[in-house]
């Protein structure tokens, strides 16, 4: 639950009213919603109070793919790490 909510890579991702918040991530118990894709758990997730990780099935722009995602709450920031290719992104919680 501590991971749920709206998270932005930049402050503008949280406040854009033009639909161009490309760095906005919305975390719920059912999915991860990105700018042009939606990810749903593809099986059991490993969950703790401040983290969640596992395989997700993504859909977006007419395609479907699978990827490992790890979400960790660190010092009030959300760190998302993914595989294939390996990358890490740090988000701030949106206040609006």
Secondary structure, DSSP 8 states (H G I E B T S, - for coil): -TT-EEEESSHHHHH-SSS--TTEEEE-SS-EE-SS-EEEESS--EEETTEEEEEEEEEETTEEEEEEEEEEEETTEEEEEETTTTEEEEEEE---
